[in-house]
Amino acid sequence: MKEAYESMKFIRYGGLSALKQTHIKTKDEEYYHLPPKKKGFFAFPAGYVDTFLLTATWEPTNISNKSSWVYKEDGSKLSYEEYSKDKKFWIKYFKKLGIKDKNVYYSRESGYAFYLKPPRTFEYNGPLWHHLVYEVKPEMIWEKKGTWVKTSVEDYIKAFAINKHKYLREHHKTMAQFDDVSVKSLFKGKQDPYNCPMGFVKDELEVFIERL
């Protein structure tokens, strides 16, 4: 198995220790975002975070440790009902705590407010799992499971570059369909198909790392 020496910067919400995964693929189950291994953690390439994918494990009760409850001055938890009665007051209160209103969410089960903790940024140069199966050659793949393939970081970096170039071509085709100059101006100079108006969804860029 080839060692990878080129590193890449990743973003992780929560700790960097390998976690026991509770939802694992079975032979009859091919859900795209289920983990490929029983232990490890999910991350994103720096600059390509899909916050929608955090929602499955982002409540404070989850072992992932991605978030924390919002506590009022009396030590009790803030509810959405209280927040909705005086939004301006609570937005100022969040600011005092160093929290942005856009980073505050509400528990589906309890209705209490929580906020996402700042993510961790780290460099990594070991093996990882990813979804860019069509951008890697068969000889690059160390292991395969469902929609996941395991490769070196070096080969993931190459696959990521191919992936972006492919979608950039599609992005330009989309731009060419618009006659409106104001719409075209939104796309002008945009060279990243994931970070532009009407950009591609970032969920296929998630990676799974078994251990640091």
KETIBA-443196 format. One line per field, with one value per residue (C-alpha): residue number from 1; residue in one letter; x, y, z. Coordinates in steps of 0.001 Angstrom, whole numbers, plus 500000, padded with zeros to 6 digits. Example, Ala and Ser with C-alpha at 12.3 -4.5 7.8 and 13.67 -1.06 7.14 Angstrom:
2
nr = 1|2 $
rest = A|S $
u = 512300|513670 $
v = 495500|498940 $
w = 507800|507140 $
***
This chain:
212
nr = 1|2|3|4|5|6|7|8|9|10|11|12|13|14|15|16|17|18|19|20|21|22|23|24|25|26|27|28|29|30|31|32|33|34|35|36|37|38|39|40|41|42|43|44|45|46|47|48|49|50|51|52|53|54|55|56|57|58|59|60|61|62|63|64|65|66|67|68|69|70|71|72|73|74|75|76|77|78|79|80|81|82|83|84|85|86|87|88|89|90|91|92|93|94|95|96|97|98|99|100|101|102|103|104|105|106|107|108|109|110|111|112|113|114|115|116|117|118|119|120|121|122|123|124|125|126|127|128|129|130|131|132|133|134|135|136|137|138|139|140|141|142|143|144|145|146|147|148|149|150|151|152|153|154|155|156|157|158|159|160|161|162|163|164|165|166|167|168|169|170|171|172|173|174|175|176|177|178|179|180|181|182|183|184|185|186|187|188|189|190|191|192|193|194|195|196|197|198|199|200|201|202|203|204|205|206|207|208|209|210|211|212 $
rest = M|K|E|A|Y|E|S|M|K|F|I|R|Y|G|G|L|S|A|L|K|Q|T|H|I|K|T|K|D|E|E|Y|Y|H|L|P|P|K|K|K|G|F|F|A|F|P|A|G|Y|V|D|T|F|L|L|T|A|T|W|E|P|T|N|I|S|N|K|S|S|W|V|Y|K|E|D|G|S|K|L|S|Y|E|E|Y|S|K|D|K|K|F|W|I|K|Y|F|K|K|L|G|I|K|D|K|N|V|Y|Y|S|R|E|S|G|Y|A|F|Y|L|K|P|P|R|T|F|E|Y|N|G|P|L|W|H|H|L|V|Y|E|V|K|P|E|M|I|W|E|K|K|G|T|W|V|K|T|S|V|E|D|Y|I|K|A|F|A|I|N|K|H|K|Y|L|R|E|H|H|K|T|M|A|Q|F|D|D|V|S|V|K|S|L|F|K|G|K|Q|D|P|Y|N|C|P|M|G|F|V|K|D|E|L|E|V|F|I|E|R|L $
u = 500000|501525|502194|500878|503214|501280|498838|495519|493669|490344|487498|485891|482986|483507|486516|489301|489183|487768|484126|482103|479652|476107|474828|476870|476068|474783|474765|471237|471750|473575|472643|475195|476237|476464|480018|482111|483761|482700|485110|486308|484951|483631|485305|485256|488014|488693|486325|483809|481671|478110|476299|473239|475202|475929|472274|472188|474607|474754|472507|474326|473118|475126|478563|480027|480351|479639|477436|476457|473198|472559|472178|470463|471935|469991|471600|468489|468338|466858|463816|462700|459445|461361|463625|460690|459054|462027|464483|466365|467118|468401|470500|472265|472611|474197|476638|477671|478421|480461|477874|476401|472627|473098|474977|472131|469704|466875|466533|463875|462971|463152|462876|465884|468532|472034|474976|477622|481047|483853|485169|488651|491054|493764|496335|496190|498308|497072|494504|490853|487481|485620|482941|485042|484995|484718|487753|490220|491839|491215|494861|494533|491767|492875|489390|485801|482488|479189|479636|482921|486485|489643|492726|495743|495336|497567|495135|492165|493745|494124|490549|489258|491009|489476|486060|486199|487352|484502|481874|483431|482748|479121|479012|480090|477489|474826|476082|475927|472197|471377|470761|470293|473505|472809|472596|475785|477577|476965|479029|481774|485205|483882|486287|484998|481867|481062|481385|479435|475792|473748|476828|476963|476059|479124|477844|479905|483079|482751|485515|485747|488989|489483|492144|494659 $
v = 500000|503306|506004|509492|512416|515316|516724|518523|520849|519615|521022|519012|519950|518104|516241|514602|511265|508226|507723|504533|504816|503653|503573|501238|500051|496522|494484|495652|499261|501744|505066|507561|509218|506244|505641|502990|501792|501185|503793|507133|510607|512702|515875|518240|519767|523275|525736|523078|522446|521239|522226|520215|517016|518113|517993|514228|514499|518165|518345|518720|515306|513579|512085|514039|517144|519540|521933|523352|524592|528339|529191|532304|534424|532436|529203|527781|526861|529278|527984|528924|530225|532756|533697|534341|536770|539174|538301|541610|541139|537595|538454|541061|538445|535987|538711|539153|535442|535664|533682|534708|534403|532403|529756|529251|526396|524754|521154|519217|517283|519829|523185|524575|526694|525425|526710|525052|525194|526607|523893|522411|522812|520211|518961|515298|513086|509563|507295|508360|507341|509505|509483|510556|507041|508170|510445|507789|504979|501402|500999|503987|502311|500432|499386|499921|499825|500936|504473|504921|504287|504395|506056|508076|511810|512386|510524|512272|515663|514605|513306|516527|518617|516461|516711|520523|520839|518587|520614|523899|522923|522225|525544|527425|525586|526702|530282|530304|529542|532892|535926|538293|540318|540816|537043|536455|539044|536850|534115|536324|535298|532401|529494|527244|525281|524625|528201|530259|531271|528144|526113|522349|520676|519898|516678|514412|516062|514673|512324|509709|509274|506210|507761|510626 $
w = 500000|498884|501477|500698|501324|499794|502344|502027|504357|505719|507831|510608|512896|516179|517570|515601|517381|515612|516606|516656|513775|514456|510865|508689|505177|504785|501570|500818|501871|499660|501220|499909|503165|505512|506796|505040|508287|511896|513308|511988|511247|508375|507083|504097|501964|503281|501613|500611|503681|503130|506342|505323|505952|509522|510526|511136|514072|515012|518085|521440|522617|519856|520563|517635|519863|516988|518940|522319|523864|524108|527795|529102|531892|534516|533263|531578|527890|525354|523467|519968|521455|523569|520671|518315|520783|520756|517990|518151|521849|521386|518345|520501|523250|520792|519781|523431|523529|520339|518362|515008|514636|511402|513390|515866|515239|517141|518237|516343|519475|522292|520513|522423|520723|520046|518026|515922|517519|515343|513019|513222|510327|509935|507441|506510|504252|504952|503331|503162|501797|499267|496532|493522|492109|488474|488758|489954|487996|489214|490239|492603|494628|497752|498832|497727|499588|498088|496742|498647|497492|499601|498110|499166|499712|496693|494454|496065|495274|491618|491518|493085|490403|487639|489293|489493|485882|484694|486544|485464|481850|482780|484637|481492|479410|481883|481778|477969|478079|479705|477490|480412|480889|484599|485083|483117|485252|488311|486686|485257|486491|488569|488184|490957|490032|493700|494941|492453|491866|491109|492043|492345|495645|497757|499329|497053|498363|501903|503039|505770|507730|509889|512132|512249 $
***
